[in-house]
Amino acid sequence: MLSWLSANIGTVLVVAVLILIVALIVRSMLRDKKAGRSSCGNNCAHCQMAGQCHKARGS
């Protein structure tokens, strides 16, 4: 097992870093969702889905 790990340490480190980055991105997205923020920017005039993703205000 130790010889396999030493032969593949570069791959193991890259995979670990990628998993960490993905976890941080997911964490950030979940925090934004809880806070009510959206990644779309709310500029519906330039969106193909205009009027479909945001509920009409006041109704």
DAURPE-V418096 format. One record per pair of residues at least 6 apart in sequence whose ideal C-beta (glycine too) atoms are under 7 Angstrom apart, sorted by the first residue. I is the first residue (numbers start at 1). J is the second residue. Records with the same first field share a line. If there is no record, write none. Layout:
I = J, J
//
This chain:
5 = 12
40 = 53
42 = 54
44 = 50, 51, 54
//
